[in-house]
């Protein structure tokens, strides 16, 4: 059967992935054609003759090998590529971002996050320049990201992979990052892909810090009448009425929840530059 037709069905290739991953891909992208391939050689043959939209690589290889494969794939294909190596180092994740990986999953992760990235792969949004690595060292990674919902989810997943926190702390910091990043893109960037936010990951000996800087005019927390953080104790959901009157999407709990998830949430005077800080174990054993 010809994989390409007059009205072409999108093709997702699952290369060297286990049955569970293949099943999730088939469930989320149920109107795509799923091709399961046993090895990299079979993928090369397919790419030589067909247009492929999404490629997922399996966990049988290291992060470094996955980056090499990514480079080879992108040399011959415009497909979105999701890497799933058995392990990774921070440098591998950064290298994958520089090359143009769509996403990266190696550590234990929420299936919901994986599903969401798959759904974004089904979008026709121009994604190739949505995330740019501006500067990268082992301790400090700075990226520039376009103001799009799909880009926010991709940024959070990359940052989760870069982080070396334990799973529970990594998930909490990732959730906090997502909340503040979405606020920055919505209110500072107006979800206009021509506008960008700057996101930094800084890893010190005893702390992990995310910095999010948006292109907006800023605000003060006292002005956030549409956020739950401004509700008086006797009216815990007053902001929902204000959001409805302003025509803003439901929500408004982001800042309040973020404060509970991080050790410090610090805004600049202008309000468009935010620090999320997690302090690590400062015992003598942890510092050795």
C-alpha positions as CSV (number, residue, x, y, z in Angstrom):
1,X,0.0,0.0,0.0
2,X,1.3,3.4,-0.9
3,X,2.0,5.5,2.3
4,X,1.6,8.7,0.4
5,X,-1.8,9.5,-1.2
6,X,-3.5,12.3,-3.0
7,X,-4.9,13.4,0.4
8,X,-2.0,12.5,2.4
9,X,-2.5,10.8,5.8
10,X,0.1,12.0,8.4
11,X,2.7,9.4,9.3
12,X,4.2,8.8,12.7
13,X,7.2,6.4,12.9
14,X,7.9,4.6,16.2
15,X,11.5,3.3,15.9
16,X,12.7,0.8,18.4
17,X,10.1,1.7,20.9
18,X,8.3,-0.7,23.3
19,X,4.6,-1.7,22.9
20,X,3.4,0.7,25.6
21,X,4.8,3.7,23.8
22,X,3.5,2.6,20.5
23,X,0.0,2.1,22.0
24,X,0.0,5.6,23.5
25,X,1.0,7.1,20.2
26,X,-1.7,5.1,18.3
27,X,-4.3,6.3,20.9
28,X,-3.4,10.0,20.8
29,X,-2.7,10.2,17.1
30,X,-5.5,7.9,16.1
31,X,-6.1,9.4,12.7
32,X,-2.4,9.1,11.7
33,X,-0.7,6.2,10.0
34,X,1.5,4.4,12.5
35,X,4.6,2.7,11.3
36,X,6.7,0.6,13.7
37,X,10.3,0.0,12.7
38,X,12.8,-2.3,14.3
39,X,16.0,-0.3,13.7
40,X,17.7,2.9,12.4
41,X,18.4,1.2,9.1
42,X,14.7,0.6,8.4
43,X,14.0,4.2,9.2
44,X,16.6,5.4,6.7
45,X,15.0,3.3,4.0
46,X,11.5,4.7,4.8
47,X,12.8,8.3,4.9
48,X,14.3,7.9,1.4
49,X,11.0,7.3,-0.2
50,X,8.2,8.8,2.0
51,X,7.4,12.0,3.8
52,X,7.2,11.4,7.5
53,X,5.7,13.9,10.0
54,X,6.7,12.6,13.4
55,X,9.5,10.2,14.5
56,X,9.9,8.7,18.0
57,X,13.2,7.0,18.8
58,X,13.4,4.2,21.5
59,X,15.2,3.7,24.7
60,X,17.8,1.3,23.6
61,X,20.4,4.0,23.0
62,X,22.2,6.6,25.2
63,X,21.5,10.3,25.1
64,X,24.7,10.9,23.1
65,X,23.7,8.3,20.5
66,X,20.2,9.8,20.3
67,X,21.7,13.2,19.5
68,X,23.8,11.6,16.7
69,X,20.7,9.9,15.3
70,X,18.8,13.2,15.5
71,X,21.4,15.0,13.4
72,X,21.3,12.2,10.8
73,X,17.5,12.3,10.6
74,X,17.2,16.0,10.3
75,X,19.7,16.0,7.5
76,X,17.2,14.2,5.3
77,X,13.8,14.9,6.8
78,X,11.7,17.8,8.1
79,X,9.9,15.5,10.6
80,X,9.3,16.4,14.2
81,X,11.6,14.2,16.3
82,X,10.9,13.1,19.9
83,X,13.9,11.5,21.5
84,X,13.5,8.8,24.1
85,X,16.9,7.5,25.1
86,X,17.5,5.2,28.1
87,X,19.3,8.0,29.9
88,X,20.6,11.5,29.3
89,X,23.0,14.1,30.5
90,X,22.3,17.8,30.5
91,X,24.7,18.3,27.6
92,X,22.7,15.8,25.5
93,X,19.5,17.6,26.1
94,X,21.0,21.0,25.2
95,X,22.6,19.5,22.1
96,X,19.2,18.1,21.0
97,X,17.6,21.5,21.5
98,X,20.3,23.2,19.4
99,X,19.8,20.7,16.6
100,X,16.0,21.2,16.6
101,X,14.5,18.2,18.5
102,X,10.7,18.6,19.0
103,X,10.9,17.1,22.5
104,X,12.9,14.8,24.8
105,X,11.7,12.2,27.3
106,X,14.1,10.1,29.3
107,X,13.4,10.3,33.0
108,X,10.2,9.0,34.5
109,X,7.6,11.4,33.2
110,X,3.9,12.1,33.4
111,X,2.0,10.3,30.6
112,X,-0.2,13.4,30.4
113,X,2.9,15.5,29.4
114,X,3.9,12.9,26.8
115,X,0.3,12.9,25.4
116,X,0.3,16.7,25.3
117,X,3.5,16.9,23.3
118,X,2.1,14.3,20.8
119,X,-1.0,16.6,20.4
120,X,1.2,19.6,19.7
121,X,3.0,17.5,17.0
122,X,-0.5,17.3,15.3
123,X,-0.6,21.0,15.0
124,X,0.3,22.9,11.9
125,X,2.0,25.7,13.9
126,X,5.4,26.6,12.5
127,X,7.6,25.3,15.3
128,X,11.1,25.1,13.9
129,X,12.4,28.4,15.3
130,X,10.2,28.5,18.4
131,X,13.0,27.6,20.8
132,X,16.5,28.9,20.4
133,X,19.4,28.2,22.7
134,X,20.9,31.7,23.5
135,X,23.7,30.5,25.8
136,X,24.5,27.2,27.5
137,X,27.0,26.1,30.1
138,X,26.7,23.2,32.6
139,X,25.3,25.6,35.2
140,X,23.4,28.2,33.2
141,X,21.1,27.6,30.2
142,X,19.3,30.5,28.6
143,X,16.8,30.1,25.8
144,X,14.5,32.3,23.8
145,X,11.0,31.0,23.2
146,X,8.1,32.3,21.1
147,X,4.9,33.1,22.8
148,X,2.8,30.0,22.0
149,X,1.1,27.4,24.2
150,X,2.7,24.5,22.4
151,X,6.1,26.1,22.8
152,X,5.5,26.6,26.6
153,X,4.9,22.8,27.0
154,X,8.0,22.0,25.0
155,X,10.1,24.4,27.0
156,X,8.9,22.9,30.3
157,X,9.7,19.3,29.1
158,X,13.2,20.3,28.0
159,X,13.8,22.0,31.3
160,X,12.5,19.0,33.2
161,X,15.1,16.9,31.3
162,X,17.9,19.3,32.0
163,X,17.1,19.3,35.8
164,X,18.8,16.9,38.1
165,X,16.4,17.2,41.0
166,X,14.6,14.2,42.4
167,X,11.4,13.3,40.6
168,X,8.9,14.9,43.1
169,X,10.9,18.2,43.3
170,X,11.4,18.2,39.5
171,X,7.7,17.8,38.9
172,X,6.9,20.7,41.3
173,X,9.4,23.0,39.8
174,X,8.2,22.1,36.3
175,X,4.6,22.9,37.2
176,X,5.6,26.2,38.7
177,X,7.6,27.0,35.6
178,X,4.7,26.2,33.4
179,X,2.3,28.5,35.3
180,X,4.6,31.5,35.2
181,X,5.7,30.9,31.7
182,X,2.1,30.7,30.5
183,X,1.4,34.0,32.3
184,X,4.4,35.6,30.7
185,X,3.3,34.4,27.2
186,X,-0.3,35.4,27.7
187,X,0.0,38.8,29.4
188,X,3.4,39.9,28.4
189,X,3.5,38.3,24.9
190,X,-0.2,38.2,24.1
191,X,0.4,34.7,22.7
192,X,1.8,36.5,19.7
193,X,4.5,34.2,18.1
194,X,6.4,37.3,16.9
195,X,7.1,38.1,20.6
196,X,9.4,36.0,22.7
197,X,10.2,35.3,26.3
198,X,13.6,34.5,27.8
199,X,13.8,31.5,30.1
200,X,16.9,30.6,32.1
201,X,17.9,27.6,34.1
202,X,20.6,28.2,36.7
203,X,22.0,25.4,38.8
204,X,24.1,26.3,41.8
205,X,25.6,24.1,44.4
206,X,22.7,24.6,46.7
207,X,19.9,26.0,44.6
208,X,18.0,25.7,41.3
209,X,16.6,28.8,39.7
210,X,14.3,29.5,36.8
211,X,14.2,33.0,35.5
212,X,11.4,34.1,33.1
213,X,11.5,37.5,31.4
214,X,8.7,38.6,29.1
215,X,8.4,41.5,26.6
216,X,5.4,43.1,28.2
217,X,5.1,46.4,30.1
218,X,5.0,44.6,33.5
219,X,2.6,44.8,36.4
220,X,2.5,44.8,40.2
221,X,0.9,42.0,42.2
222,X,-1.5,44.6,43.7
223,X,-2.9,45.1,40.2
224,X,-3.8,41.4,39.7
225,X,-7.5,41.6,40.6
226,X,-8.1,38.8,38.1
227,X,-5.8,36.4,40.0
228,X,-6.6,34.3,43.1
229,X,-3.7,35.8,45.0
230,X,-5.7,39.0,45.3
231,X,-8.9,37.5,46.7
232,X,-9.8,38.5,50.2
233,X,-10.2,35.6,52.6
234,X,-13.9,35.9,52.7
235,X,-14.2,35.7,48.9
236,X,-11.8,32.9,47.7
237,X,-13.1,32.8,44.1
238,X,-13.9,36.5,43.5
239,X,-11.3,36.7,40.8
240,X,-13.4,34.3,38.6
241,X,-16.1,36.9,38.3
242,X,-13.5,39.5,37.4
243,X,-11.9,37.3,34.8
244,X,-15.3,36.5,33.2
245,X,-16.1,40.2,33.0
246,X,-12.7,40.9,31.4
247,X,-13.2,38.1,28.9
248,X,-10.1,36.2,30.2
249,X,-9.9,32.4,30.1
250,X,-10.8,30.5,33.3
251,X,-7.9,30.2,35.8
252,X,-6.0,32.7,37.8
253,X,-4.7,30.4,40.5
254,X,-1.2,30.2,39.0
255,X,0.7,32.7,41.2
256,X,-0.9,31.4,44.3
257,X,-0.1,27.8,43.5
258,X,3.4,28.6,42.4
259,X,4.2,30.2,45.7
260,X,3.3,26.9,47.4
261,X,5.6,24.9,45.1
262,X,8.8,26.9,45.2
263,X,10.9,28.3,48.1
264,X,11.1,31.8,46.7
265,X,9.0,33.6,44.0
266,X,10.6,37.0,43.3
267,X,9.3,39.6,40.9
268,X,11.2,42.6,39.6
269,X,9.9,46.1,40.2
270,X,8.5,46.2,36.7
271,X,6.9,42.8,37.1
272,X,8.0,41.2,33.8
273,X,11.0,39.5,35.2
274,X,10.5,36.6,37.6
275,X,12.7,34.2,39.6
276,X,11.6,30.8,40.8
277,X,14.0,29.4,43.4
278,X,14.3,25.9,45.0
279,X,16.9,25.7,47.8
280,X,18.6,22.3,48.1
281,X,19.8,20.3,51.1
282,X,22.5,22.4,52.8
283,X,23.7,19.6,55.1
284,X,27.4,18.8,55.2
285,X,26.8,15.5,53.5
286,X,25.0,17.2,50.6
287,X,27.8,19.7,49.9
288,X,30.5,17.0,49.6
